[in-house]
Amino acid sequence: MCGITLGLTAAGAVAHFLSIPFVLNPGIVFIAFLFSGAVGVVFGYFPARKAARLDPIDALRHE
């Protein structure tokens, strides 16, 4: 949530600096939040699942 707030604040500041209108669309913010969450889950879950199936001795042997 801090990233969303920081991004919207920066976008508002840049829009003010460039004298262009800033239009906040909550639907787009929500879709971006879901997409980034899905990317995090996919790229975190599958490597963790693969690592969990390894034998600990073999996993430590191959650095």
N, C-alpha and C positions, 0 to 999 in steps of 0.2 A: 504494500500500500504506500510505502514511502516513495517508491519509484514512480508510481502513478502521480502522486502529489508533486514530486520534484519535476517530472516531465511536463505536467500541466502548468506549473508555475513558470518553468523555463519557456514554454511555448507562448504563454501569455506575455512574458517580458519581451521576447523577441518580436511578437506581433505588435506590441506597443512601440518598441524601438523602430520598427520598420513602417509604422503607421498603416498596418493592415488589420482587418477585423479578425478577431479570434472567436471562433464558433466552437463551443463545446458540445460534442455529440456523445451522450452517455452510452449509447449502444455500441459505438466504435470502441470506446474505452473498455467496455465489458468484453467484447470480442477479443481485443488485444490481450486482456488479462487471462481469459480462458486459453487462448492460443499459447501464451508464454507458460502457463501452468501445465498444459499438455506436453509441451516440449520438455519441460523439466522432469515430468513424470516419466516420459518415454526414455529420455537419455539418462535417467537415474535408475529406473526400475530394471531395465534389461541387463545392463552391466552388473548390477547388484545381484540379480537372479543368477546370472552366469557364475559370478564369483562364489555365491553361496553353494553352488553345486560342486565346487572343486574340493578335492581333498586338502585339508590345511597344510599337510606336509609338502605336497606338490606345489601348492600356491606359494609357500615360503621359499621353496627351492628355486623357483623361477622369478627372479626379481624383475 
